[in-house]
Amino acid sequence: MKEQGVKEKSLRASPRVRGWCPGAWRPMATGDGLLVRVRPPLGRLPRARMLSLCEAAENWGSGLIELTRRANLQLRGVTEAGWPDLMAFLVEHGLAAPDAEGERRPALLLAPDWRDGDATVEAARLLERRLADWPALPDKWGLALDAGPAPVLADVPADLRLERSIEGGLLVRADGRDLATPVADLEAAVELMTRLAHWFVDTGGLAAGRMRRLTAPLPGWAAATAAWAESSDDTPILTPGPHPHGRVVGLPFGRASASALRAVLRDDITGVRVTPWRRLLLEGEPANPTLNTQESAPDEDLIHDARDPRLAMDACPGAPYCAQASVATQGLAQALAERRREGSGESAAGRLHISGCAKGCARSGPAAVCLTGRDGRYDLILNGCADDVPVATGLGESDVIEYWETRDASRL
Ligand code: SF4
């Protein structure tokens, strides 16, 4: 069935929303088996641990590794029978906490281009030593440590943030508030974050779930009086290619095979930093011309070129990987990317979002073109999110490709 024009709200597809986040100790059953999520400490894995993760993906999973929008790494396709051995391997290689309790601490998301000794990474080290004293918090709770001159993690959800004021001073920002709390130094920041975590729980935060939903005013000892520095349009989000710390590679639609990752983890790579932007920062010698040109050709497995059209696309795992999906997403995304090879990567006008259902896991904001799966077909949404009202429904893959080549929704 094909339809045109703005539809009524009844056309919005309804996702089944899950309220918890999987981990390694609490894997999630999905369409292709268990999903096991690994949280790299301080947002980084040394090369040897990253290689161990590749080995784990091949031995116990489907061989794929995904990078999530919260900068976690995950394995797919793990069986119930294989999971205990996988966990023993992950713990032995420093890829999982020794027990489920250790995994329940709030996630620390670091601005990925930190330098040794800077405020972002020092705050993370101080916090790690305090987190054992923190109360139990909701699964999705997280902290963004983003203390460079201008924030780079503003688009990533976080309940507490360490940022800078317009004047350059340190601030702690509780999500949902108009102003932030100035602090004298990193120790004071960590102390304030710890007190705010306890205050959140004591004032009903567990029922609210997230800091932004807790409407209680901040206590007097955390008076918010300062504006934070805004991210500027030219704040660099790591682009594939050379970087002062090494080299950036993109994971098409957030996933890559373990073998492709192993191939770029050459001896001169010391570690891998995760990011919330579906790209990894490979730590190494930035000036090494071989490091930075050898894999520069377009590649199906990894993105090495800032002009790659897949950088302007978001696609969730879709069918058969996610049980909630009724359509495939990644194959269609790749097919559409090939028809946009002459695009200009992130600077290409408008984004494409392909979502297996209306939950829109791959992108929460609007996209110029969004394709949402429903009952085995695709809805077309223009300038909207996965659960917005479509301009056309019931499309097959050939309809989508035809639209993509003409950009003319009136022909549908
Ligand atoms: S958006 Fe994609 S990954 Fe998320 S629940 Fe729907 S089908 Fe699954």
Boltz pocket constraint, residues with backbone or C-beta under 6 A from the ligand:
constraints:
  - pocket:
      binder: B
      contacts: [[A, 15], [A, 16], [A, 316], [A, 317], [A, 318], [A, 319], [A, 322], [A, 323], [A, 324], [A, 325], [A, 326], [A, 355], [A, 356], [A, 357], [A, 358], [A, 359], [A, 360], [A, 361], [A, 362]]
      max_distance: 6.0
